[in-house]
Amino acid sequence: MKLKTLCSFSVIGLFALLSACGQEDASSSENDTTTQLESGNDESASDFPTRQMRYIVPYGPGGLSDVTARNIETVIREEGLLDVDFTVTNVDGASAGNGMNEVRNADPDGHTLLHHHTSLIAHKATGVRDWGYEVYEPVAQLFEVPHVIFTHPDYYDDVDAFISEVEQGGEGISMGTSSPGGLTHMNMMIFLDQLGVSDSVVQVTHGGGGDLNTALLAGENNIGIGQLPQHIDYHRSGDLKILAVSSSERMEAISDIPTFEEIGLDGSEFILQTMGVWAPPETPDPIINELYDLYETVVEHEKFIEAANQQGFTPALGDGEVLSSTFEQDELDIETFLSESGLLD
C-alpha cells in the first residue's frame, strides 16, 4: 500500500413486509473474479491503491455510520495516509441493502469498502434479507457503540415520566428508531418489552439516524432509541435530551446520564453495535492485510481517539478474524434471544 511514512405499523407486519420486499437479487452479487484475474489485473499489494477509494456508508447522512466514517476520512486526509482520494459515499435505501449490494458486487481490488455494523446480523435474523456479513471479506473491527433513549426536551425529564404517561392511557404515544429490522430496531423492541408497554406504544422506523433526529426534533415521536454518536451533539445543544445509555457503566461523554441498569432495565439483553470494515468477496489476502494496516493507523491515532471520547464510542481494534469472531458470537446471541423472547412470533 502506498502509505506516506509518519513519524408506524405492527412489528410482525413490518418484518413480514421487509421479508417480502427486502430480498435483494443475490445472483447479481456473484463477481466473476476469475475473469478479472485472467484479464491481466496483476496489481500487487505494494502498488495498492492505484485510484480513488470509495468507503460506502449504506445509510443517509447524519447517522452513526456516516458520522464515524467521516472521522476516519478526516484522519486519512489530514495526516496524508494515502496518495489517492479516500471518499465517503452514502448509498442508502432498502434497509442498507443498496449500499451492501454495491460493495458485494464491486471488483475485489480493495478500492470499494463497506462501513457497517451489527445490523448486518439483525437484518438477516429478522428476515429483511437472507444473507449478511458472511458474504464479505472481513478487514477490521473498529469500535463499539452503546444505544441511548432520548426525547424532545419538552416531553420528558426521565424514562419514568414516559412510562407514567403510557400507563395513564395516553393515546398515540410513539417511539422512533432507525433502519427497519436493524439492531437498533430490535433493541427498541427489547426496551418496550422490558417495560411491559409494547402493546401501548406505536413503533415507528425511520430510514436512518439522521431521519430519526429530524423526527424527534419535530416532535413526531414521543421518544426514540439510537446510537449515542448520532445524538450526542443535539443533546449538548439542548435540542434533544438523552435519558439513559445502554453501556454497562456511565459514559465519560455524558457522565450525568444513567445507564439502563440504573433505571431498572436488564442491560445484558441489549447488544452493542460493533462497527467493522468489509471488502468484496474474493479480495486477496495481501490487500486485506494492507487495508488493515491503514485502519490500524487510523484507530490508534490521537485524532480518532479524541473523536471517540467526544462522540461516545469506544475503539475496539481487531483484524478480520477478530471481527468475524465478534459477529459470530453476536449472531448467536441475537438468534437465541429472538427465539426465546417470542418477539417475532
DAQUI-V609843 format. One record per residue. N is the residue number from 1. RES is the residue in one letter. PHI is phi in radians with two decimals (999 if undefined). Layout:
{{N	RES	PHI} {N	RES	PHI}}
//
This chain:
{{1	M	999} {2	K	-1.49} {3	L	-1.57} {4	K	-1.36} {5	T	-1.21} {6	L	-2.09} {7	C	-1.57} {8	S	999} {9	F	-2.95} {10	S	-1.21} {11	V	-1.11} {12	I	-1.10} {13	G	-1.10} {14	L	-1.06} {15	F	-1.18} {16	A	-1.12} {17	L	-1.13} {18	L	-1.11} {19	S	-1.09} {20	A	-1.35} {21	C	-1.87} {22	G	-1.71} {23	Q	-1.49} {24	E	-1.23} {25	D	-1.24} {26	A	-1.12} {27	S	-1.13} {28	S	-1.24} {29	S	-1.61} {30	E	-1.39} {31	N	-1.33} {32	D	-1.49} {33	T	-1.18} {34	T	-1.09} {35	T	-1.06} {36	Q	-1.07} {37	L	-1.16} {38	E	-1.24} {39	S	-1.44} {40	G	1.82} {41	N	-1.40} {42	D	-1.88} {43	E	-0.97} {44	S	-1.66} {45	A	-1.07} {46	S	-1.21} {47	D	-1.49} {48	F	-1.30} {49	P	-1.55} {50	T	-1.92} {51	R	-2.71} {52	Q	-0.93} {53	M	-1.77} {54	R	-1.91} {55	Y	-1.87} {56	I	-1.46} {57	V	-1.82} {58	P	-1.46} {59	Y	-2.39} {60	G	-1.31} {61	P	-1.13} {62	G	1.68} {63	G	-1.61} {64	L	-0.94} {65	S	-1.09} {66	D	-1.15} {67	V	-1.05} {68	T	-1.33} {69	A	-1.08} {70	R	-1.29} {71	N	-1.07} {72	I	-1.14} {73	E	-1.05} {74	T	-1.09} {75	V	-1.10} {76	I	-1.05} {77	R	-1.26} {78	E	-1.20} {79	E	-1.67} {80	G	1.06} {81	L	-1.34} {82	L	-2.28} {83	D	-1.59} {84	V	-2.15} {85	D	-1.22} {86	F	-2.06} {87	T	-2.02} {88	V	-1.35} {89	T	-2.22} {90	N	-1.48} {91	V	-2.23} {92	D	-1.70} {93	G	1.86} {94	A	1.04} {95	S	0.89} {96	A	1.34} {97	G	-1.14} {98	N	-1.12} {99	G	-1.17} {100	M	-1.06} {101	N	-1.16} {102	E	-1.06} {103	V	-1.32} {104	R	-1.03} {105	N	-1.62} {106	A	-1.30} {107	D	-1.07} {108	P	-1.44} {109	D	-2.09} {110	G	1.48} {111	H	-1.58} {112	T	-2.26} {113	L	-2.28} {114	L	-1.94} {115	H	-1.85} {116	H	-2.61} {117	H	-2.13} {118	T	-1.10} {119	S	-1.10} {120	L	-0.96} {121	I	-1.40} {122	A	-1.08} {123	H	-1.05} {124	K	-1.24} {125	A	-1.13} {126	T	-1.70} {127	G	1.56} {128	V	-1.15} {129	R	-2.61} {130	D	-1.79} {131	W	-2.56} {132	G	-2.67} {133	Y	-1.07} {134	E	-1.16} {135	V	-1.44} {136	Y	-1.77} {137	E	-1.61} {138	P	-1.27} {139	V	-1.85} {140	A	-2.78} {141	Q	-1.57} {142	L	-1.90} {143	F	-2.86} {144	E	-2.06} {145	V	-2.39} {146	P	-1.48} {147	H	-1.70} {148	V	-2.29} {149	I	-1.68} {150	F	-2.52} {151	T	-2.72} {152	H	-1.30} {153	P	-1.06} {154	D	-1.42} {155	Y	-1.62} {156	Y	-2.39} {157	D	-1.57} {158	D	-2.78} {159	V	-1.15} {160	D	-1.03} {161	A	-1.16} {162	F	-1.10} {163	I	-1.05} {164	S	-1.06} {165	E	-1.13} {166	V	-1.11} {167	E	-1.16} {168	Q	-1.44} {169	G	1.51} {170	G	-1.03} {171	E	-1.65} {172	G	1.23} {173	I	-1.25} {174	S	-2.25} {175	M	-2.21} {176	G	-1.82} {177	T	-2.55} {178	S	-1.68} {179	S	-0.94} {180	P	-1.02} {181	G	1.44} {182	G	-1.46} {183	L	-1.11} {184	T	-1.12} {185	H	-1.07} {186	M	-1.11} {187	N	-1.16} {188	M	-1.12} {189	M	-1.06} {190	I	-1.13} {191	F	-1.01} {192	L	-1.18} {193	D	-1.14} {194	Q	-1.12} {195	L	-1.37} {196	G	1.32} {197	V	-2.17} {198	S	-0.97} {199	D	-1.43} {200	S	-1.89} {201	V	-2.16} {202	V	-1.30} {203	Q	-1.71} {204	V	-2.12} {205	T	-1.88} {206	H	-2.03} {207	G	-1.19} {208	G	-3.05} {209	G	-1.12} {210	G	-1.11} {211	D	-1.13} {212	L	-1.12} {213	N	-1.03} {214	T	-1.03} {215	A	-1.13} {216	L	-1.24} {217	L	-1.09} {218	A	-1.49} {219	G	1.30} {220	E	-1.27} {221	N	-2.09} {222	N	-1.22} {223	I	-2.66} {224	G	-2.54} {225	I	-2.34} {226	G	-2.84} {227	Q	-1.44} {228	L	-0.88} {229	P	-1.03} {230	Q	-1.47} {231	H	-2.09} {232	I	-1.14} {233	D	-1.16} {234	Y	-1.19} {235	H	-1.15} {236	R	-1.13} {237	S	-1.38} {238	G	1.54} {239	D	-1.36} {240	L	-2.30} {241	K	-2.28} {242	I	-1.41} {243	L	-1.84} {244	A	-2.85} {245	V	-2.27} {246	S	-1.45} {247	S	-1.11} {248	S	-1.21} {249	E	-2.26} {250	R	-1.06} {251	M	-1.50} {252	E	-1.01} {253	A	-1.20} {254	I	-2.41} {255	S	-1.14} {256	D	-1.54} {257	I	-1.70} {258	P	-1.24} {259	T	-1.42} {260	F	-1.00} {261	E	-1.04} {262	E	-1.16} {263	I	-1.72} {264	G	1.69} {265	L	-1.65} {266	D	-1.52} {267	G	-1.12} {268	S	-1.17} {269	E	-1.41} {270	F	-1.60} {271	I	-1.63} {272	L	-1.23} {273	Q	-1.38} {274	T	-1.91} {275	M	-1.65} {276	G	-2.34} {277	V	-1.96} {278	W	-2.26} {279	A	-1.91} {280	P	-1.05} {281	P	-0.97} {282	E	1.28} {283	T	-1.11} {284	P	-1.08} {285	D	-0.99} {286	P	-1.02} {287	I	-1.27} {288	I	-0.99} {289	N	-1.15} {290	E	-1.14} {291	L	-1.11} {292	Y	-1.04} {293	D	-1.01} {294	L	-1.10} {295	Y	-1.20} {296	E	-1.07} {297	T	-1.05} {298	V	-1.15} {299	V	-1.14} {300	E	-1.55} {301	H	-1.36} {302	E	-1.06} {303	K	-1.18} {304	F	-1.23} {305	I	-1.11} {306	E	-1.10} {307	A	-1.10} {308	A	-1.07} {309	N	-1.13} {310	Q	-1.28} {311	Q	-1.72} {312	G	1.56} {313	F	-2.17} {314	T	-2.03} {315	P	-0.95} {316	A	-2.50} {317	L	-1.15} {318	G	-2.81} {319	D	-1.42} {320	G	-1.07} {321	E	-1.16} {322	V	-1.12} {323	L	-1.04} {324	S	-1.09} {325	S	-1.10} {326	T	-1.06} {327	F	-1.21} {328	E	-1.09} {329	Q	-1.20} {330	D	-1.10} {331	E	-1.08} {332	L	-1.09} {333	D	-1.11} {334	I	-1.17} {335	E	-1.13} {336	T	-1.13} {337	F	-1.11} {338	L	-1.10} {339	S	-1.17} {340	E	-1.37} {341	S	-1.39} {342	G	1.28} {343	L	-1.16} {344	L	-1.77} {345	D	-1.24}}
//
